[in-house]
């Protein structure tokens, strides 16, 4: 799979005129089109293979879940001969399709850019809008995944591209998927885009703390109760958004089409067993479940350099932690053994704090400069350290504040480095940043794609021997740790928020007790010991005080 994930051809041989401000968007378009071409060729190669040998076409059907009707059709092939076998082969080959080549835009990463004279360029040349334009002008028939909340400038720009607007039959070439933390966020963002004639095809509910990457914690609202609200209000959500959508289309003289658009609800965050996967799908009526971090241990599916892959495969639970490394100022899941953190430590020890700012995607701070700079950069950290050196009352205050500054990490280079290193592409930055979710602590080793798929479908288990509570308990523990570590420094005036946060956690515990009462017997493996675990956590929450208790 990796042949088309990071191709030398698409990176090195696409010739774009760099004198134009739009060369980045054009490069993205050309790159995505190249990926599509390669995928199409690979699919055709698979279709041309023979079922009678050990080939990818057999693997394609073997990896399907046992409940799949296509797998059942495939199993019948061995008992057929002659015309029946030929027709079955043609039928199966017609069902082989490539997955969607979706593109993600983190909406907060949208700085305005400047020309060589320092003048601000038009909004359409901001980072997020440039990426959107590159995707929109591509030949892809796929989805745009939006994460990190509403960006009005970006959302308004989406509606200017025809591929996001339905045709006469109601088909949408490029769909919208939005990552959300709760029902209210889905309703607000869905209606916001619907009023512009843009339909959201999927809301992807993401655990606030039990996912990789940046962590957008809720105010103590847990995944189970959140999914319960989506389940009970799914029709209400659809109808509310659809009314705004049809009104917007009529305003631009378009009809919504003869068939109403679909709205999928999916979830992700800390899922680690087939039992959890099945329960979420069936009880909450979800369309799909996301598995993210475990695939970092699958070289066929993700781009990781050899050293980082080996370090992750041998990691202990203590190696995964929630940090303040991101220049965005959002909590960031980090890995203690990453080479980026090691380089960062080395620079600090040598008196060279900060990183060279090359890609400049996270330049948002204007405390010292008119043109924004990144808080992980050499320039910012030098200026900020000098400032707090002058203003700190004592050495302890200086060291405390300095640590907050020095923790910022260059994510632009670090997160892109592993793909370049794995594919032997030229890079001057060899330090790798990685942001696995805490659920990766329960997986050890390097796995094939087949092994991971078999684990997801319950045909085998690749969990390590570390004790693993279910995903609900894991998330709850993460929130308890978060409320202790992150909220004890709240000012007394914010104590009411702190108490509300705790109250929401306790309501979540009550919800899970009710869930156990309903499903403990039918889902024993999933809910075993959960009642005692909830009671222990409840006692911890009740004993958590406000800031003054820890002074």
Long-range contacts (C-beta under 8 A, 24 or more apart in sequence): 1-300, 1-301, 1-449, 2-299, 2-300, 2-303, 2-422, 2-423, 3-38, 3-42, 4-35, 4-38, 4-39, 4-42, 5-35, 5-303, 5-419, 6-303, 6-419, 6-420, 6-422, 6-423, 6-425, 7-34, 7-35, 7-38, 8-423, 8-425, 9-34, 10-34, 10-35, 11-425, 21-113, 21-115, 21-121, 21-125, 22-125, 22-130, 22-133, 24-130, 24-134, 25-130, 25-131, 25-133, 25-134, 25-137, 26-134, 26-137, 27-134, 28-130, 28-131, 28-133, 28-134, 28-135, 28-138, 29-134, 29-135, 29-137, 29-138, 31-134, 32-101, 32-103, 32-134, 32-135, 32-138, 32-139, 32-140, 33-138, 33-139, 33-140, 35-101, 36-101, 36-138, 36-139, 36-140, 39-98, 39-101, 40-98, 42-98, 43-96, 43-97, 43-98, 46-96, 47-93, 47-96, 51-77, 51-89, 51-92, 57-93, 57-96, 59-450, 60-96, 61-92, 62-450, 63-449, 63-450, 63-453, 63-454, 65-457, 66-457, 66-459, 70-95, 100-141, 100-142, 100-143, 101-140, 101-142, 102-142, 102-143, 102-144, 102-145, 102-177, 103-131, 103-135, 103-140, 103-142, 103-143, 103-144, 103-145, 104-144, 104-145, 104-146, 104-147, 105-131, 105-132, 105-135, 105-144, 105-145, 105-146, 105-147, 105-154, 106-147, 106-148, 106-214, 107-146, 107-147, 107-148, 107-149, 107-150, 107-151, 107-154, 108-148, 108-149, 108-151, 108-328, 108-330, 109-148, 109-328, 109-361, 109-362, 110-151, 110-153, 110-154, 111-360, 111-361, 111-362, 111-363, 111-364, 111-372, 114-371, 118-371, 123-153, 124-157, 126-153, 127-361, 128-153, 128-154, 129-153, 129-154, 129-157, 132-157, 132-158, 132-161, 133-157, 133-161, 135-174, 136-161, 136-163, 136-164, 136-174, 140-174, 141-173, 141-174, 142-174, 142-175, 143-174, 143-175, 143-176, 143-177, 143-201, 143-202, 144-174, 144-175, 144-176, 144-177, 145-177, 145-178, 145-179, 145-204, 146-176, 146-177, 146-178, 146-179, 147-178, 147-179, 147-206, 148-179, 148-214, 148-216, 148-330, 149-185, 149-216, 150-188, 150-189, 150-192, 155-192, 155-193, 155-196, 155-198, 156-196, 158-193, 158-196, 158-198, 159-193, 159-196, 159-197, 159-198, 164-198, 165-197, 165-198, 165-254, 166-199, 166-249, 166-254, 166-256, 166-257, 166-261, 167-257, 168-255, 168-257, 169-257, 169-258, 169-259, 170-256, 170-257, 170-258, 170-259, 170-260, 170-261, 171-257, 172-199, 172-201, 172-261, 175-199, 175-201, 175-202, 176-200, 176-201, 176-202, 177-201, 177-202, 177-203, 177-204, 178-202, 178-203, 178-204, 179-204, 179-206, 180-204, 180-205, 180-206, 181-205, 181-206, 181-208, 181-216, 181-218, 181-221, 181-226, 182-218, 182-221, 182-226, 182-229, 183-226, 183-229, 183-230, 183-233, 183-237, 186-230, 186-237, 187-237, 187-240, 187-241, 190-237, 190-240, 190-241, 191-240, 191-241, 191-244, 194-241, 194-242, 194-244, 194-245, 194-248, 195-244, 195-245, 195-247, 195-248, 196-248, 197-245, 197-248, 197-249, 197-251, 197-252, 197-254, 199-241, 199-245, 199-261, 200-241, 200-263, 201-261, 201-262, 201-263, 201-264, 202-263, 202-264, 202-265, 202-266, 202-287, 203-230, 203-263, 203-264, 203-265, 203-266, 204-266, 204-267, 204-268, 204-290, 205-230, 205-265, 205-266, 205-267, 205-268, 206-267, 206-268, 206-269, 206-290, 207-268, 207-269, 207-270, 207-471, 207-475, 208-269, 208-475, 208-479, 209-322, 209-438, 209-475, 209-478, 209-479, 209-482, 210-269, 210-270, 210-437, 210-438, 210-439, 210-471, 210-474, 210-475, 210-478, 211-268, 211-269, 211-270, 211-292, 211-293, 211-333, 211-437, 212-292, 212-293, 212-333, 212-435, 212-436, 212-437, 212-440, 213-332, 213-333, 213-435, 213-437, 214-326, 214-328, 214-330, 214-331, 214-332, 214-333, 214-435, 215-322, 215-330, 215-331, 215-332, 215-333, 216-330, 217-331, 217-479, 217-482, 217-486, 218-504, 219-497, 219-500, 219-501, 219-504, 220-479, 220-483, 220-500, 220-501, 220-502, 220-503, 220-504, 220-505, 220-508, 221-504, 221-508, 222-472, 222-475, 222-476, 222-479, 222-504, 222-505, 222-508, 222-511, 222-512, 223-267, 223-269, 223-270, 223-471, 223-472, 223-475, 224-472, 224-508, 224-511, 224-512, 224-515, 225-507, 225-508, 225-511, 227-267, 227-280, 227-284, 227-286, 228-284, 228-511, 230-265, 230-284, 231-283, 231-284, 231-285, 234-265, 234-285, 237-263, 238-263, 264-288, 266-290, 268-292, 269-437, 269-439, 269-471, 269-475, 270-437, 270-438, 270-439, 270-471, 270-474, 270-475, 271-439, 271-471, 272-439, 272-442, 272-443, 272-463, 272-468, 272-471, 273-458, 273-461, 273-463, 273-470, 273-526, 274-455, 274-456, 274-457, 274-458, 275-458, 275-523, 275-525, 275-526, 276-470, 276-471, 276-526, 277-456, 278-458, 279-519, 279-523, 279-526, 283-519, 291-452, 291-456, 292-437, 293-436, 293-437, 293-439, 293-440, 293-443, 294-439, 294-440, 294-443, 294-452, 294-455, 295-452, 296-434, 296-436, 296-440, 297-440, 297-443, 297-445, 297-446, 297-447, 297-452, 298-446, 298-447, 298-448, 298-449, 298-451, 298-452, 299-446, 300-448, 300-449, 301-449, 301-452, 303-418, 303-419, 303-422, 303-423, 304-418, 304-422, 304-434, 305-417, 305-418, 305-421, 305-422, 305-432, 306-422, 307-339, 307-432, 308-338, 308-339, 308-418, 308-432, 308-434, 309-446, 310-446, 311-335, 311-337, 311-338, 312-434, 312-436, 312-440, 313-444, 313-445, 313-446, 314-444, 315-440, 315-441, 315-444, 316-441, 317-438, 317-441, 317-466, 319-441, 320-436, 320-437, 320-438, 320-440, 320-441, 322-438, 322-478, 322-482, 322-485, 323-407, 324-404, 324-407, 324-408, 325-407, 325-408, 325-409, 325-411, 325-433, 326-362, 326-408, 326-409, 326-411, 327-362, 327-364, 327-365, 327-374, 327-375, 327-376, 327-408, 327-409, 327-411, 328-362, 328-364, 329-375, 331-486, 332-409, 332-411, 332-435, 333-435, 333-436, 333-437, 333-438, 334-409, 334-433, 334-434, 334-435, 335-434, 335-435, 335-436, 338-414, 338-431, 338-432, 338-433, 338-434, 339-430, 339-431, 339-432, 340-409, 340-410, 340-414, 340-417, 340-431, 340-432, 340-433, 340-434, 341-409, 341-433, 342-431, 343-431, 344-406, 344-409, 344-431, 348-406, 352-378, 353-378, 353-381, 353-382, 353-385, 353-405, 353-406, 354-378, 354-379, 354-380, 354-381, 354-382, 355-409, 355-410, 355-413, 356-410, 357-410, 357-412, 358-412, 358-413, 358-429, 359-412, 359-413, 359-416, 360-412, 361-412, 362-411, 362-412, 374-408, 374-410, 374-412, 375-405, 375-408, 376-408, 376-409, 376-410, 376-411, 377-410, 381-405, 381-406, 381-408, 409-433, 438-474, 438-478, 439-471, 439-474, 441-466, 442-466, 442-468, 469-529, 469-530, 469-533, 470-526, 470-527, 470-530, 472-512, 472-530, 473-530, 473-533, 473-534, 473-537, 476-505, 476-508, 476-509, 476-512, 476-534, 476-537, 477-537, 479-505, 480-505, 480-537, 480-540, 480-541, 480-544, 483-541, 483-544, 484-544, 488-546, 488-547, 488-549, 488-550, 489-547, 490-546, 490-547, 491-547, 492-546, 492-547, 492-548, 495-546, 498-546, 499-546, 502-541, 502-544, 505-541, 506-538, 506-541, 506-542, 509-534, 509-537, 509-538, 509-541
